[in-house]
Amino acid sequence: MLHSILSQISHAYQWTGYKHIMITILLTISILGYGLAVLFMGQSFTSSARWGQRRIWATSTAALAAHILVIALILSETGFRQFNMAATLSIISALLVIFNVSRGSSRESQLLRPVIFTFALVSLVIAAITPLQAGQALTTRPGVTIHVGLSLVAFSVLALAALYSLQLYYLNRLLKNKRAHALSERLPPLMTVESYFFRLLTIGTAILTLAIMSGFLFLENMFAPGQLHKTVLSIAAWLTFNCILIVHYWRGVRGKPIIIFTLIASFILILAYYGSRFVRDIILS
């Protein structure tokens, strides 16, 4: 399967010589690295040997380094103007890996790591089989670049917050069913997860605020026909995230209602960003 995917790179990207060889090698390293890291993490649940942790660290580090280089090569080929769905998925997954790995060996980050690494692997497979010129080119004006950068970071942080909300739900279910004691050595403290979740939600909402403001400042018309639904859905997600934070910090609300509305807001944000890109980059292309 991997050979079949990589064999399409020449046709999809029309790269030859040095660049073709480099992208093929880097994609292979990253995809295999994430896959092996997930496999080793699965084995680590039944063994706490240090050599197993070193294997996870080595494979995931190699995968992330190759992942970043792949993104740089893809974007440099288009002068950093072609942010299609595949490219943005790769960037967001790389940011998620960086955010997760930066937490080190904390139990709450390790619990999510297999999911994030698998998402990164899938995003690279999608990038490998997506034509480079798919989607519409962006202007390279500094203001637009700032807006795109803020949007990608906000999406990544809020996606990570959504994953932590699912982890909170899982831990709450274990505690209610009195099954957490048997897994206590593997599970993170509930309050630690909750505290980090709200921190991510606050930071992500703040960055999303800046992203929306920069859109109104630097884009020509946020309510143009091609941008209208994206703008409306982004604002709806932003309002929902802010309402969650207000009821939490002001009224002390936590638990299941917060988790449900976080997932709803995250789904709206996904529709805002990837709904239009799916139509434009996949269906229309």
C-alpha positions as CSV (number, residue, x, y, z in Angstrom):
1,M,0.0,0.0,0.0
2,L,2.8,2.4,0.9
3,H,4.5,1.7,-2.4
4,S,1.3,2.4,-4.3
5,I,0.8,5.7,-2.5
6,L,4.4,6.9,-3.0
7,S,4.3,5.9,-6.7
8,Q,1.6,8.5,-7.3
9,I,3.8,11.4,-6.1
10,S,5.5,11.8,-9.5
11,H,2.2,12.2,-11.2
12,A,0.6,14.3,-8.5
13,Y,3.4,16.7,-7.9
14,Q,5.3,16.4,-11.2
15,W,8.6,16.6,-9.4
16,T,11.7,15.1,-10.8
17,G,15.2,14.4,-9.8
18,Y,16.4,15.7,-6.4
19,K,13.1,17.0,-5.1
20,H,11.2,13.8,-6.1
21,I,13.7,11.7,-4.3
22,M,13.7,13.9,-1.2
23,I,9.9,14.0,-0.9
24,T,9.6,10.3,-1.4
25,I,12.2,9.6,1.3
26,L,10.7,12.1,3.7
27,L,7.2,10.8,3.3
28,T,8.4,7.2,3.8
29,I,10.3,8.1,6.9
30,S,7.4,10.1,8.4
31,I,4.6,7.6,7.5
32,L,6.6,4.6,8.8
33,G,7.8,6.6,11.8
34,Y,4.3,7.5,13.0
35,G,3.1,3.9,12.3
36,L,6.0,2.4,14.3
37,A,5.5,4.9,17.1
38,V,1.8,3.9,17.4
39,L,2.8,0.2,17.3
40,F,5.4,0.7,20.1
41,M,2.9,2.8,22.2
42,G,0.5,-0.1,22.0
43,Q,3.2,-2.5,23.2
44,S,4.1,-0.1,26.0
45,F,0.7,-0.5,27.6
46,T,1.7,-4.0,28.5
47,S,5.4,-3.2,29.3
48,S,7.1,-0.3,31.0
49,A,10.6,-1.1,29.8
50,R,12.8,1.9,29.1
51,W,14.0,0.6,25.8
52,G,10.4,0.7,24.6
53,Q,10.0,4.3,25.5
54,R,13.3,5.1,23.7
55,R,11.9,3.4,20.6
56,I,8.8,5.6,20.7
57,W,10.9,8.7,21.2
58,A,13.2,7.8,18.3
59,T,10.5,6.9,15.8
60,S,8.2,9.8,16.6
61,T,11.1,12.4,16.5
62,A,12.2,11.1,13.1
63,A,8.6,11.2,11.9
64,L,8.0,14.7,13.1
65,A,11.2,16.1,11.6
66,A,10.4,14.5,8.2
67,H,6.8,15.7,8.5
68,I,8.0,19.3,8.9
69,L,10.4,19.0,6.0
70,V,7.6,17.6,3.8
71,I,5.4,20.6,4.5
72,A,8.3,23.0,3.7
73,L,9.0,21.3,0.4
74,I,5.3,21.2,-0.6
75,L,4.7,24.9,0.2
76,S,8.0,26.1,-1.3
77,E,7.0,24.5,-4.6
78,T,4.0,26.9,-4.8
79,G,5.7,29.9,-3.3
80,F,3.7,29.4,-0.1
81,R,0.5,30.2,-2.0
82,Q,-1.3,26.9,-2.3
83,F,-3.0,26.0,0.9
84,N,-5.3,23.3,-0.3
85,M,-7.2,20.9,2.1
86,A,-4.3,18.3,2.1
87,A,-1.7,20.9,2.9
88,T,-3.7,22.4,5.7
89,L,-4.4,19.0,7.2
90,S,-0.7,18.2,7.2
91,I,0.1,21.5,8.9
92,I,-2.6,21.1,11.5
93,S,-1.5,17.5,12.2
94,A,2.1,18.6,12.6
95,L,1.1,21.4,15.1
96,L,-0.9,18.8,17.0
97,V,2.1,16.5,17.2
98,I,4.3,19.4,18.4
99,F,1.8,20.5,21.0
100,N,1.4,17.0,22.3
101,V,5.1,16.0,22.3
102,S,5.9,19.3,24.1
103,R,4.0,17.9,27.1
104,G,6.7,15.2,27.5
105,S,5.8,12.1,29.4
106,S,2.7,13.4,31.1
107,R,0.1,10.7,31.3
108,E,-2.7,12.9,29.7
109,S,-0.6,13.6,26.7
110,Q,0.5,9.9,26.3
111,L,-3.1,8.8,26.3
112,L,-3.9,11.0,23.3
113,R,-0.6,10.4,21.4
114,P,-1.6,7.3,19.4
115,V,-4.7,9.2,18.1
116,I,-2.7,12.3,17.1
117,F,0.1,10.2,15.5
118,T,-2.5,8.2,13.5
119,F,-4.1,11.5,12.3
120,A,-0.7,12.8,11.3
121,L,0.0,9.6,9.3
122,V,-3.4,9.8,7.5
123,S,-2.9,13.5,6.7
124,L,0.5,12.6,5.1
125,V,-1.1,9.9,3.0
126,I,-3.8,12.4,1.8
127,A,-1.0,14.9,1.0
128,A,0.9,12.3,-1.0
129,I,-2.1,11.5,-3.3
130,T,-3.4,15.0,-3.7
131,P,-2.3,17.0,-6.7
132,L,-0.1,20.0,-5.7
133,Q,-2.2,22.5,-7.7
134,A,-5.5,21.4,-6.2
135,G,-7.5,24.3,-4.7
136,Q,-7.3,28.0,-5.2
137,A,-4.0,30.0,-4.8
138,L,-3.8,32.6,-2.0
139,T,-2.4,36.0,-2.2
140,T,0.9,36.5,-0.5
141,R,0.1,39.8,1.2
142,P,1.4,39.9,4.7
143,G,-2.0,40.5,6.2
144,V,-3.5,37.4,4.5
145,T,-0.5,35.4,5.7
146,I,-1.1,36.5,9.3
147,H,-4.8,35.6,9.0
148,V,-4.0,32.1,7.6
149,G,-1.3,31.5,10.2
150,L,-3.6,32.5,13.1
151,S,-6.5,30.4,11.7
152,L,-4.3,27.3,11.5
153,V,-2.9,27.7,15.0
154,A,-6.4,28.4,16.4
155,F,-7.9,25.4,14.7
156,S,-5.0,23.2,16.0
157,V,-5.3,24.4,19.6
158,L,-9.1,24.0,19.7
159,A,-8.9,20.6,18.0
160,L,-6.5,19.5,20.8
161,A,-8.9,20.9,23.3
162,A,-11.7,18.8,21.8
163,L,-9.5,15.7,22.1
164,Y,-9.0,16.6,25.8
165,S,-12.7,17.0,26.2
166,L,-13.1,13.4,25.0
167,Q,-10.5,12.3,27.4
168,L,-12.4,14.0,30.2
169,Y,-15.6,12.2,29.2
170,Y,-13.7,8.9,29.1
171,L,-12.2,9.4,32.6
172,N,-15.5,10.5,34.0
173,R,-17.2,7.3,32.7
174,L,-14.4,5.1,34.2
175,L,-14.8,6.9,37.6
176,K,-18.6,6.5,37.5
177,N,-18.3,2.8,36.6
178,K,-15.7,2.4,39.3
179,R,-13.2,1.0,36.8
180,A,-10.5,3.6,37.2
181,H,-8.8,2.0,40.1
182,A,-7.6,-1.0,38.0
183,L,-6.1,1.4,35.5
184,S,-4.9,4.0,37.9
185,E,-1.2,3.7,37.0
186,R,-2.0,4.3,33.3
187,L,-4.6,7.1,33.7
188,P,-3.9,10.8,34.3
189,P,-5.5,12.7,37.2
190,L,-8.9,14.0,36.3
191,M,-8.2,17.5,37.6
192,T,-5.0,17.8,35.7
193,V,-6.8,16.9,32.4
194,E,-9.6,19.3,33.2
195,S,-7.2,22.2,34.0
196,Y,-5.2,21.7,30.8
197,F,-8.4,21.4,28.8
198,F,-9.7,24.8,30.0
199,R,-6.3,26.3,29.4
200,L,-6.3,25.1,25.8
201,L,-9.9,26.2,25.3
202,T,-9.0,29.7,26.6
203,I,-5.9,30.0,24.5
204,G,-7.5,28.6,21.4
205,T,-10.5,30.9,21.7
206,A,-8.2,33.9,22.1
207,I,-6.3,33.0,19.0
208,L,-9.5,32.4,17.1
209,T,-10.6,35.9,18.1
210,L,-7.4,37.3,16.6
211,A,-7.9,35.2,13.4
212,I,-11.4,36.5,12.9
213,M,-10.4,40.1,13.5
214,S,-7.5,39.7,11.1
215,G,-9.9,38.4,8.5
216,F,-12.0,41.5,8.7
217,L,-8.9,43.7,8.6
218,F,-7.0,42.0,5.8
219,L,-9.4,40.2,3.6
220,E,-11.3,42.1,1.0
221,N,-14.8,40.9,1.8
222,M,-15.5,38.4,4.6
223,F,-19.2,38.3,3.5
224,A,-18.6,37.6,-0.2
225,P,-20.6,34.7,-1.6
226,G,-17.6,32.4,-1.5
227,Q,-16.7,33.4,2.1
228,L,-20.1,33.9,3.6
229,H,-20.8,30.5,5.1
230,K,-17.2,30.2,6.4
231,T,-17.5,33.6,8.1
232,V,-20.9,32.8,9.6
233,L,-19.9,29.4,10.9
234,S,-16.6,30.7,12.3
235,I,-18.4,33.4,14.2
236,A,-21.0,30.8,15.4
237,A,-18.1,28.6,16.7
238,W,-16.4,31.6,18.3
239,L,-19.6,32.6,20.1
240,T,-20.1,29.0,21.3
241,F,-16.5,28.7,22.6
242,N,-16.9,32.1,24.4
243,C,-20.2,31.0,26.0
244,I,-18.5,27.9,27.3
245,L,-15.7,29.9,28.9
246,I,-18.1,32.4,30.4
247,V,-20.4,29.8,32.1
248,H,-17.3,28.0,33.3
249,Y,-15.4,30.9,34.8
250,W,-18.4,32.8,36.0
251,R,-20.8,30.1,37.1
252,G,-18.3,27.2,37.7
253,V,-20.0,24.9,35.2
254,R,-18.0,21.8,34.3
255,G,-18.4,18.2,33.3
256,K,-20.7,16.8,30.6
257,P,-22.5,20.0,29.4
258,I,-19.1,21.6,28.8
259,I,-17.8,18.6,26.9
260,I,-20.9,18.4,24.7
261,F,-20.9,22.1,23.7
262,T,-17.1,22.0,23.1
263,L,-17.6,19.1,20.6
264,I,-20.5,21.0,19.0
265,A,-18.4,24.2,18.6
266,S,-15.5,22.1,17.3
267,F,-17.8,20.5,14.7
268,I,-19.1,23.9,13.6
269,L,-15.5,25.1,13.2
270,I,-14.6,22.0,11.1
271,L,-17.6,22.8,8.9
272,A,-16.5,26.4,8.6
273,Y,-13.0,25.6,7.4
274,Y,-13.1,22.2,5.8
275,G,-16.7,22.2,4.4
276,S,-15.8,24.8,1.8
277,R,-12.4,23.3,1.1
278,F,-13.8,19.9,0.6
279,V,-16.2,21.2,-2.1
280,R,-13.5,23.4,-3.7
281,D,-10.5,21.1,-3.5
282,I,-12.1,17.7,-3.9
283,I,-15.5,17.9,-5.6
284,L,-14.9,20.9,-8.0
285,S,-11.3,20.0,-8.7
